[in-house]
Amino acid sequence: MVESSHSSFSSLRAYLRALAQTPTRLKRRAGSVSTSFDEMSRARARSGPNMLKTLRWYDLVGFGIGGMVGAGVFVTTGRASRLYAGPAVVVSYAIAGLCAVLSAFCYTEFAVDMPVAGGAFSYLRVTFGEFAAFLTGANLVMDYVMSNAAVARGFTAYLGTAIGVSTAKWRITVAGLPKGFNEIDVVAVLVVLLITLIICYSTRESSMVNMVLTALHILFIVFLIVVGFWKGEWRNFSEPADPEKPSGFFPNGASGVFNGAAMVYLSYIGYDAVSTMAEEVRNPVKDIPIGVSGSVAIVTVLYCLMAASMSKLLPYDMIDEEAPFSAAFRGKSDGWRCVSNVIGVGASFGILTSLLVAMLGQARYMCVIGRSRVVPAWFARVHPMTSTPVNASAFLGIFTALIALFTDLNVLLNLVSIGTLFVFYMVANAVIYRRYIVVGTTNPWPTLSFLCSFTFTSIMFTLIWQFAPPGKPKAVMLGASALIAVAMLQIFNCMVPQARKPEFWGVPLMPWIPSISIFLNIFLLGSLDGPSYVRFGFFSALAVLVYVFYSVHASFDAEGEGSLSLKNGEIHMEPTQECKDNSVKV
């Protein structure tokens, strides 16, 4: 963006004058909402050339499967089974899959109504305003970058397992650097840079690469499932190796199953990146619902079968927490030891697909954040030759590679941390808000009161579940909290009418499904560890500082120049017919 003489960044004096006006500008811009029309026309035009509409439903299914079936499942299954669910980890995966479908429904309604590359950032910008969108979008991009760096380093480890070479031989140790930053991983850097080149070149070619890698990965998973059922024993579903340990299919009862579901749910995270492809989909009304929901359904079946094969191979109290599948065959001497190496190859393909999809998603998030002017508009540019957001892709790719080079990020289990669950929670709230409120014509307080009260009740249920000692009082408090939540939901459903209906595709059973999604995401947030909250707090504080010292002034300048014409609480009424025409074209 070319800075005018009125720009807040044209000189030091201008910037200091802008800082002095920060409270006024925050009041004006922080709650300013966009519209679907603006996101699909004027905001998109700020990127220059359009992204090509080359993707179909099967491309989205491939991206969804590739984004979800990464290395995480090879780790989470062991921990969830050994520590919590036992053989009932199969049920844990089914419950987690249901949770993922509910969240996916919320994403789908927005993506069909507003097929843009911004994903959750755009959805929150048209409901809760600029600041809420920036805070969640910044956390999401940072989570993507950090987890992608960790996953890239994980590729080195699994590749070493596949070919029988120690990870230490792939990395260069620098004695002068502190521990945790002293192992140089050149392989991880090369993988990130190669994927960056692919996603910069073409989205269509990226989809083809993803399809090939995902197909190979699924073949390895099917092989693993078949071998597990073939070599395993049915008695392992009910008999532990140690007779003193709890027995049966549900050794730790319902609490073990739900705690296991909270842990394995992180293996499903990745479908949200599919929503960022909406701008490049030929027929969003048909392709997006099939792509998002279909990929989650397929992955749920694969995960349940993997968990069942693992439970059949070994008693739950003998399963290795860190590498359950490869460890199950490592000690075999009857010709099956090589399966451990095969698992390493399969996990390597899974890492590549999840990395490819995540890097596609992070670039499109950054591109649309650039369109909103809260980060430099340079990130929003789409290259005329490749029709891809080259600037955002290259910048984030190089940033990810630099982190992967030095930093040993031990976050493979939590591939996407608390920030992403927080975004899922916000999107579920946004779906309800958008259905029941039209700014300027609908009283927002009944809906806002319900969302706040329901969130508070869900938090109380989660705290009781996590910290109350076992016994009858805990069961009574949990039952009371659940009853209050259901009553609150039913009263809201009966008393508050919906202000708008989706034209093409909407979340069924409104407001029940998004409300259940709100509850489940809060419940899963309560299962995360302390460091995740520290990381989220740090990133959030950093995002607030960036918004206060840069973003609010950049968007204020853009509004003054006419690039952003929305004010707090206003809605454009003049482009209504144009919006309808655009919908017909879709």
Secondary structure, DSSP 8 states (H G I E B T S, - for coil): ----TT-TTSSHHHHHHHHHTHHHHHHHHTT----HHHHHTHHHHTTSS-----B-HHHHHHHHHHHHSSSTHHHHHHHHIIIIIGGGHHHHHHHHHHHHHHHHHHHHHHHHHS--TTTHHHHHHTTT-HHHHHHHHHHHHHHHHHHHHHHHHHHHHHHHHHHT--GGGTSEE-TTS-TTS-EE-HHHHHHHHHHHHHHHH-HHHHHHHHHHHHHHHHHHHHHHHHHHHHH--GGGGT--SSTTS--SSSTTHHHHHHHHHHHHGGGTTTTHHHHTTGGGBS-HHHHHHHHHHHHHHHHHHHHHHHHHHHHHHS-GGGS-SSSHHHHHHHT--SS-THHHHHHHHHHHHHHHHHHHHHHHHHHHHHHHHHHTTSS-GGGG---TTT-S-HHHHHHHHHHHHHHHHH-----SSSSS-HHHHHHHHHHHHHHHHHHH--TTTS--HHHHHHHHHHHHHHHHHHHHHHHS-SSHHHHHHHHHHHHHHHHHHHHHHHHS--S---SS---SSTTHHHHHHHHHHHHHHTTS-HHHHHHHHHHHHHHHHHIIIIIHHHHHHHHHHTS----TT----TTHHHHHHHHHH-
